[in-house]
Amino acid sequence: MPTAAATLHPTATDWGIVAVFALVYLGMFLGGLPRLKLDRSGVALLGAIAVIGLSGLPVEDAARSIDLPTIVLLFAFMLVSAQMRLGGFYAAVTRRVGAMPLPRSGLLAALIFVAGALSAVFSNDIVCLAMTPVVARLCLQRGLNPLPFLIGLACAANIGSAATLIGNPQNMLIGSVLQLPFGGYVRQALPPVLIGLVLLWGWLAFGPGAKAGAGSPHPHLLPEGEGVNAEPAFDAWQTTKGLMVAGALLLIFLFTDWPRDVAALVGAGVLLLSRRLHSAHVIGLVDWPLLILFMGLFVVNHAFETTGLAAQAVVWLGTQGVHLTDPGPLLVAGAVLSNLVSNVPAVMLLLPHLAGSGEQAGVMLALATTFAGNLLLVGSIANLIVADLARRQGIEIDWKRHAVTGIPVTLLTLVVVWGWMRFVA
């Protein structure tokens, strides 16, 4: 912990760390640094190296600043999600929904709730990666405007992932650091998530979001199975194996106090024991850059905390009547920071100031930072994945078309979160 003197009189080293911290979070905002071939993960890694060099922080201490249970849990569920994708599960489910004799509004509702449910258990990014080409092809074959369906897929994946502590990386981090009970979190988060999915469906089915794709370029239909993102054929055994492991993990999380990271790692190990899926293929679908981003930011944030400036800023806010542990300021801070630096870095910035603040603060932070990812096209990786894969089939999702749905749905869902956490939960 920094001393009072260090807090009041930062050293030259402290200011160097502050400069690195500011550059790293500028990189989070921009998605990289100007004139350098660096993405967010590269910026975080170089930032960690810089603060270690500046402060003389022993490598062992830097390693201890990384929340290992979060990294292990995230890695394990990446393997589980990879198993499901290689088994063709996501694409098969999407095709099954698409084959149902539903009108446009019914089909939109089914896809939104399927995407939300899958994202609550598996990685929302992988769900979007697997479902986007199938949804695009489905809409074009049925003569439907694909824009509302694709935007709905991205937004539903974000909203649905907030329902559990394993639905997205920031929730895993919040659950690990604040030691939130899995079942208790689900009970508080599920109602606003379900309301959010209904609001999203209503906006896209009947509101201005239904016309989000007006004037879009004429798309071209790729033959099924072509392209770099062609999905594997459905494998009933591999899918069953993955579902059994995922189901067992959910039961363990809900009804036991076993460490979630250890249980998930054992489950991932079971899935790697396969005579059909090569371990290299499964491990190849792990998002290694995201893991590096986490570890780099852990080190950078730890170094910044040692300067005492963050604690001093929080104390100053308290004197102005702004307490981050209160629902209102936490909701605003989480939503704003998530759109400035992305939701994972935002959670990392806010978590140290929520220690001992209770379960509700953790639920509020998880819901606010996740729902806020729908505000802008660049607000979440899931949005960008859908936009990129759609573009490859001639379907353009630019920031304006996304904003027609993203901005109102985000504002409405954040109001739901505020009302639920303030008056009901």
C-alpha positions as CSV (number, residue, x, y, z in Angstrom):
1,M,0.0,0.0,0.0
2,P,1.3,3.5,-0.7
3,T,2.3,5.7,2.2
4,A,0.6,9.0,2.9
5,A,3.7,10.8,1.8
6,A,3.7,8.9,-1.5
7,T,0.1,9.9,-2.0
8,L,0.7,13.5,-1.4
9,H,4.1,13.8,-3.0
10,P,4.4,11.5,-6.1
11,T,8.0,10.8,-7.2
12,A,9.4,11.0,-10.7
13,T,9.0,7.2,-10.9
14,D,5.3,7.6,-10.0
15,W,4.8,10.2,-12.7
16,G,6.5,7.9,-15.2
17,I,4.1,5.1,-14.2
18,V,1.2,7.5,-14.6
19,A,2.4,8.4,-18.1
20,V,2.6,4.7,-19.1
21,F,-0.9,4.2,-17.5
22,A,-2.3,7.1,-19.5
23,L,-0.7,5.8,-22.8
24,V,-2.0,2.3,-22.2
25,Y,-5.6,3.5,-21.7
26,L,-5.3,5.8,-24.7
27,G,-4.5,2.6,-26.6
28,M,-7.6,1.0,-25.1
29,F,-9.7,3.9,-26.4
30,L,-8.1,4.0,-29.8
31,G,-7.7,0.2,-30.3
32,G,-4.0,0.7,-30.6
33,L,-1.4,3.5,-30.7
34,P,-0.9,5.8,-33.7
35,R,1.8,4.9,-36.2
36,L,2.5,1.6,-34.4
37,K,1.2,-1.9,-35.4
38,L,-0.2,-2.5,-32.0
39,D,-3.6,-3.7,-31.0
40,R,-5.0,-3.4,-27.5
41,S,-3.2,-6.6,-26.4
42,G,0.1,-5.4,-27.6
43,V,-0.4,-2.0,-25.9
44,A,-1.2,-3.8,-22.6
45,L,1.8,-6.1,-22.9
46,L,4.2,-3.2,-23.6
47,G,2.7,-1.2,-20.8
48,A,3.3,-4.0,-18.4
49,I,6.9,-4.3,-19.5
50,A,7.4,-0.5,-19.2
51,V,6.0,-0.2,-15.6
52,I,8.2,-3.2,-14.6
53,G,11.2,-1.5,-16.0
54,L,10.4,1.9,-14.6
55,S,9.5,0.8,-11.1
56,G,11.9,-2.0,-10.7
57,L,9.0,-4.2,-9.8
58,P,10.2,-7.8,-9.3
59,V,8.8,-10.1,-11.9
60,E,7.5,-12.3,-9.1
61,D,5.5,-9.4,-7.7
62,A,4.2,-8.5,-11.2
63,A,3.0,-12.1,-11.6
64,R,1.3,-12.0,-8.2
65,S,-0.7,-8.9,-9.3
66,I,-2.4,-11.1,-12.0
67,D,-5.7,-12.6,-10.8
68,L,-4.8,-16.2,-11.7
69,P,-8.3,-17.7,-11.0
70,T,-9.8,-15.3,-13.6
71,I,-7.2,-16.2,-16.2
72,V,-7.7,-19.9,-15.6
73,L,-11.5,-19.7,-15.7
74,L,-11.4,-17.7,-18.9
75,F,-9.0,-20.1,-20.5
76,A,-11.0,-23.1,-19.5
77,F,-14.3,-21.7,-20.9
78,M,-12.5,-20.8,-24.1
79,L,-11.7,-24.4,-24.5
80,V,-15.3,-25.5,-23.7
81,S,-16.6,-23.0,-26.3
82,A,-14.0,-24.2,-28.9
83,Q,-15.3,-27.7,-28.4
84,M,-18.9,-26.7,-29.1
85,R,-17.9,-24.8,-32.2
86,L,-15.8,-27.6,-33.6
87,G,-18.7,-29.9,-32.9
88,G,-20.9,-27.7,-35.2
89,F,-23.3,-27.0,-32.3
90,Y,-23.9,-23.3,-32.8
91,A,-24.4,-23.5,-36.5
92,A,-26.8,-26.5,-36.1
93,V,-28.9,-24.7,-33.5
94,T,-29.1,-21.6,-35.8
95,R,-30.2,-23.7,-38.8
96,R,-32.8,-25.5,-36.7
97,V,-34.3,-22.2,-35.6
98,G,-34.2,-20.9,-39.2
99,A,-36.1,-23.9,-40.4
100,M,-39.0,-23.2,-38.1
101,P,-42.1,-21.9,-39.9
102,L,-42.2,-18.6,-38.1
103,P,-43.1,-15.1,-39.3
104,R,-40.4,-12.4,-39.4
105,S,-41.1,-11.2,-35.8
106,G,-41.2,-14.8,-34.5
107,L,-37.9,-15.7,-36.2
108,L,-36.3,-12.6,-34.8
109,A,-37.5,-13.4,-31.3
110,A,-36.2,-17.0,-31.6
111,L,-32.8,-16.0,-32.8
112,I,-32.4,-13.2,-30.2
113,F,-33.3,-15.6,-27.3
114,V,-31.2,-18.4,-28.6
115,A,-28.2,-16.1,-29.0
116,G,-28.8,-14.7,-25.5
117,A,-29.1,-18.1,-23.9
118,L,-26.0,-19.5,-25.6
119,S,-24.0,-16.5,-24.6
120,A,-24.9,-16.9,-21.0
121,V,-23.0,-20.2,-20.9
122,F,-20.5,-20.0,-23.7
123,S,-18.3,-17.1,-24.9
124,N,-20.5,-14.4,-26.5
125,D,-17.7,-13.7,-29.0
126,I,-17.5,-17.3,-30.2
127,V,-21.3,-17.5,-30.4
128,C,-21.3,-14.5,-32.7
129,L,-18.4,-15.9,-34.7
130,A,-20.3,-19.1,-35.3
131,M,-23.8,-17.8,-35.8
132,T,-23.2,-14.7,-38.0
133,P,-22.6,-16.5,-41.3
134,V,-25.5,-18.8,-40.8
135,V,-27.9,-16.0,-39.8
136,A,-26.8,-14.0,-42.8
137,R,-27.4,-16.9,-45.2
138,L,-30.7,-17.7,-43.6
139,C,-32.1,-14.2,-44.0
140,L,-30.9,-14.0,-47.6
141,Q,-32.5,-17.3,-48.5
142,R,-35.8,-16.3,-47.0
143,G,-35.7,-12.9,-48.6
144,L,-35.5,-11.0,-45.3
145,N,-33.5,-7.8,-44.6
146,P,-30.5,-9.3,-42.7
147,L,-29.5,-6.0,-40.9
148,P,-32.0,-6.2,-38.0
149,F,-31.2,-9.9,-37.5
150,L,-27.4,-9.4,-37.5
151,I,-27.6,-6.3,-35.2
152,G,-30.0,-8.2,-33.0
153,L,-27.5,-11.2,-32.8
154,A,-24.7,-8.9,-31.6
155,C,-26.8,-7.0,-29.1
156,A,-28.5,-10.2,-27.8
157,A,-25.1,-11.9,-27.3
158,N,-24.0,-9.0,-25.2
159,I,-27.2,-8.8,-23.2
160,G,-27.4,-12.5,-22.7
161,S,-23.8,-12.9,-21.6
162,A,-24.6,-10.7,-18.5
163,A,-26.9,-13.4,-17.1
164,T,-24.1,-15.4,-15.5
165,L,-20.6,-15.1,-14.1
166,I,-19.2,-17.1,-17.0
167,G,-20.9,-15.3,-19.9
168,N,-18.1,-12.9,-20.7
169,P,-14.6,-12.0,-19.5
170,Q,-15.6,-9.0,-17.4
171,N,-18.2,-11.0,-15.5
172,M,-15.6,-13.7,-14.8
173,L,-13.3,-11.1,-13.4
174,I,-15.9,-9.5,-11.2
175,G,-17.1,-12.8,-9.9
176,S,-13.5,-13.9,-9.1
177,V,-12.3,-10.7,-7.4
178,L,-15.5,-10.0,-5.4
179,Q,-16.2,-13.7,-4.7
180,L,-19.8,-13.4,-5.8
181,P,-22.0,-16.5,-5.4
182,F,-22.9,-18.0,-8.8
183,G,-26.6,-18.7,-8.0
184,G,-27.1,-15.4,-6.2
185,Y,-25.7,-13.5,-9.1
186,V,-28.0,-15.3,-11.6
187,R,-31.1,-14.6,-9.5
188,Q,-30.3,-10.9,-9.5
189,A,-29.1,-10.5,-13.1
190,L,-31.5,-12.8,-15.0
191,P,-34.7,-10.6,-14.8
192,P,-33.0,-7.4,-16.3
193,V,-31.4,-9.6,-18.9
194,L,-34.7,-11.1,-19.9
195,I,-36.3,-7.7,-20.0
196,G,-33.4,-6.4,-22.0
197,L,-33.8,-9.1,-24.6
198,V,-37.6,-8.4,-24.9
199,L,-36.9,-4.7,-25.4
200,L,-34.3,-5.5,-28.1
201,W,-36.8,-7.7,-29.9
202,G,-39.5,-5.1,-29.7
203,W,-37.3,-2.4,-31.1
204,L,-36.1,-4.6,-34.0
205,A,-39.4,-6.2,-34.7
206,F,-41.7,-3.1,-34.6
207,G,-39.7,0.0,-33.9
208,P,-37.3,2.1,-36.0
209,G,-34.7,-0.7,-35.7
210,A,-36.8,-2.8,-38.1
211,K,-35.7,-0.4,-40.9
212,A,-32.1,-0.3,-39.8
213,G,-30.9,-1.8,-43.1
214,A,-32.7,0.6,-45.5
215,G,-30.5,1.4,-48.4
216,S,-27.8,-1.1,-47.6
217,P,-25.7,-2.5,-50.5
218,H,-27.1,-5.6,-52.2
219,P,-25.6,-8.6,-50.5
220,H,-24.3,-11.7,-52.2
221,L,-25.0,-15.2,-51.0
222,L,-22.0,-17.3,-50.4
223,P,-22.5,-21.1,-50.9
224,E,-22.8,-22.9,-47.6
225,G,-19.4,-24.2,-46.4
226,E,-17.4,-21.6,-48.3
227,G,-15.2,-18.8,-46.8
228,V,-12.7,-18.6,-44.1
229,N,-15.4,-18.8,-41.4
230,A,-17.1,-22.0,-42.7
231,E,-18.5,-23.9,-39.8
232,P,-17.6,-27.5,-39.1
233,A,-20.3,-30.2,-39.8
234,F,-22.4,-31.2,-36.9
235,D,-20.9,-33.9,-34.8
236,A,-23.5,-35.3,-32.4
237,W,-20.9,-37.0,-30.1
238,Q,-18.6,-34.0,-29.7
239,T,-21.6,-31.8,-29.1
240,T,-23.0,-34.1,-26.5
241,K,-19.7,-34.4,-24.8
242,G,-19.4,-30.6,-24.7
243,L,-22.9,-30.1,-23.4
244,M,-22.4,-32.7,-20.7
245,V,-19.3,-31.0,-19.4
246,A,-20.9,-27.5,-19.6
247,G,-24.0,-28.8,-17.8
248,A,-21.9,-30.5,-15.1
249,L,-20.0,-27.2,-14.6
250,L,-23.2,-25.2,-14.2
251,L,-24.5,-27.7,-11.6
252,I,-21.2,-27.5,-9.7
253,F,-21.3,-23.7,-9.8
254,L,-24.9,-23.5,-8.7
255,F,-24.9,-26.1,-5.9
256,T,-21.4,-26.5,-4.6
257,D,-18.7,-24.3,-3.2
258,W,-16.0,-25.9,-5.3
259,P,-13.5,-23.3,-6.8
260,R,-15.0,-22.4,-10.2
261,D,-11.6,-22.1,-11.9
262,V,-10.5,-25.5,-10.8
263,A,-13.8,-27.2,-11.8
264,A,-13.7,-25.5,-15.2
265,L,-10.1,-26.5,-15.8
266,V,-10.9,-30.1,-15.0
267,G,-13.8,-29.9,-17.4
268,A,-11.7,-28.5,-20.2
269,G,-9.1,-31.2,-19.6
270,V,-11.9,-33.9,-20.1
271,L,-12.8,-32.3,-23.4
272,L,-9.2,-32.3,-24.6
273,L,-9.2,-36.2,-24.2
274,S,-10.5,-36.9,-27.7
275,R,-9.8,-39.4,-30.5
276,R,-11.5,-37.1,-33.1
277,L,-10.7,-33.5,-32.3
278,H,-7.0,-32.7,-32.3
279,S,-5.9,-30.7,-29.2
280,A,-4.1,-28.3,-31.5
281,H,-7.4,-27.4,-33.2
282,V,-9.2,-26.8,-29.9
283,I,-6.3,-24.8,-28.3
284,G,-6.0,-22.9,-31.6
285,L,-9.4,-21.3,-31.0
286,V,-8.3,-19.9,-27.6
287,D,-8.3,-16.1,-27.7
288,W,-4.6,-15.8,-26.6
289,P,-4.5,-12.0,-27.2
290,L,-7.4,-11.5,-24.8
291,L,-5.5,-13.4,-22.1
292,I,-2.4,-11.3,-22.7
293,L,-4.6,-8.2,-22.5
294,F,-5.9,-9.3,-19.1
295,M,-2.4,-10.0,-17.7
296,G,-0.9,-6.8,-19.1
297,L,-3.6,-4.7,-17.6
298,F,-3.4,-6.4,-14.2
299,V,0.3,-5.4,-14.0
300,V,-0.2,-1.9,-15.3
301,N,-3.1,-1.2,-12.9
302,H,-1.2,-2.7,-10.0
303,A,1.7,-0.3,-10.7
304,F,-0.7,2.6,-10.9
305,E,-2.3,1.8,-7.6
306,T,1.1,1.8,-5.9
307,T,1.4,5.6,-6.7
308,G,-1.6,6.3,-4.5
309,L,-3.1,8.7,-7.0
310,A,-6.1,6.5,-7.8
311,A,-7.0,6.2,-4.1
312,Q,-6.5,10.0,-3.7
313,A,-8.9,10.6,-6.7
314,V,-11.5,8.4,-5.2
315,V,-11.3,10.2,-1.8
316,W,-11.6,13.5,-3.6
317,L,-14.8,12.3,-5.4
318,G,-16.1,11.2,-2.1
319,T,-15.7,14.7,-0.7
320,Q,-17.8,16.0,-3.7
321,G,-20.6,13.5,-2.8
322,V,-19.7,11.0,-5.5
323,H,-19.2,7.5,-4.1
324,L,-18.4,4.8,-6.6
325,T,-20.1,2.2,-4.3
326,D,-23.5,4.0,-4.8
327,P,-25.7,2.5,-7.6
328,G,-26.0,5.7,-9.6
329,P,-22.4,6.8,-9.9
330,L,-21.3,3.1,-10.4
331,L,-23.8,2.7,-13.3
332,V,-22.7,5.9,-15.0
333,A,-19.0,5.3,-14.4
334,G,-19.3,1.7,-15.7
335,A,-21.3,2.7,-18.8
336,V,-19.1,5.7,-19.7
337,L,-15.7,3.9,-19.2
338,S,-16.9,0.9,-21.1
339,N,-17.4,3.0,-24.2
340,L,-14.1,4.9,-23.7
341,V,-11.7,2.1,-23.0
342,S,-13.8,-1.1,-23.5
343,N,-15.6,-3.1,-20.8
344,V,-12.7,-5.3,-19.6
345,P,-10.3,-2.3,-18.9
346,A,-13.3,-0.4,-17.4
347,V,-14.0,-3.2,-14.9
348,M,-10.3,-3.4,-14.0
349,L,-10.2,0.3,-13.2
350,L,-13.3,0.2,-11.0
351,L,-13.0,-3.1,-9.2
352,P,-10.2,-2.0,-6.7
353,H,-12.6,0.6,-5.3
354,L,-15.5,-1.8,-4.7
355,A,-13.8,-4.1,-2.2
356,G,-16.2,-4.9,0.6
357,S,-19.1,-3.0,-1.1
358,G,-21.3,-6.1,-1.3
359,E,-22.9,-8.3,-3.9
360,Q,-25.2,-5.7,-5.4
361,A,-22.3,-3.5,-6.4
362,G,-20.8,-6.4,-8.3
363,V,-24.0,-7.2,-10.1
364,M,-24.5,-3.5,-11.0
365,L,-21.0,-3.3,-12.4
366,A,-21.4,-6.5,-14.4
367,L,-24.7,-5.5,-15.9
368,A,-23.8,-1.9,-16.6
369,T,-20.5,-2.6,-18.3
370,T,-21.9,-5.4,-20.4
371,F,-25.1,-3.7,-21.5
372,A,-23.1,-0.5,-22.3
373,G,-21.2,-2.6,-25.0
374,N,-24.2,-2.2,-27.3
375,L,-24.1,1.6,-27.4
376,L,-21.6,1.9,-30.2
377,L,-20.4,-0.5,-32.9
378,V,-16.9,-0.4,-31.4
379,G,-18.3,-0.9,-27.9
380,S,-17.8,-4.7,-27.9
381,I,-15.8,-7.3,-29.8
382,A,-19.0,-9.2,-30.5
383,N,-20.3,-6.2,-32.5
384,L,-17.1,-6.0,-34.5
385,I,-17.1,-9.7,-35.2
386,V,-20.7,-9.6,-36.6
387,A,-19.9,-6.5,-38.7
388,D,-16.7,-8.0,-40.1
389,L,-18.3,-11.3,-41.1
390,A,-21.4,-9.6,-42.5
391,R,-19.2,-7.4,-44.7
392,R,-17.7,-10.5,-46.2
393,Q,-21.1,-11.3,-47.6
394,G,-21.7,-7.8,-48.8
395,I,-23.8,-6.8,-45.9
396,E,-22.6,-3.4,-44.5
397,I,-23.2,-2.7,-40.8
398,D,-21.7,0.8,-40.3
399,W,-21.8,2.8,-37.0
400,K,-24.9,4.7,-38.1
401,R,-27.0,1.6,-38.8
402,H,-25.8,0.1,-35.6
403,A,-26.6,3.3,-33.6
404,V,-30.2,3.2,-34.7
405,T,-30.6,0.1,-32.5
406,G,-27.6,0.3,-30.2
407,I,-28.2,3.7,-28.6
408,P,-31.9,3.4,-27.7
409,V,-31.6,-0.3,-26.6
410,T,-28.5,0.5,-24.4
411,L,-30.3,3.5,-22.8
412,L,-33.5,1.5,-22.2
413,T,-31.6,-1.5,-20.7
414,L,-29.5,0.7,-18.5
415,V,-32.7,2.3,-17.1
416,V,-34.0,-1.3,-16.5
417,V,-30.8,-2.1,-14.6
418,W,-31.1,1.1,-12.5
419,G,-34.7,0.4,-11.7
420,W,-34.2,-3.2,-10.9
421,M,-31.1,-2.7,-8.7
422,R,-32.5,0.4,-7.0
423,F,-36.1,-0.7,-6.2
424,V,-36.4,-4.5,-6.6
425,A,-33.2,-6.5,-6.0
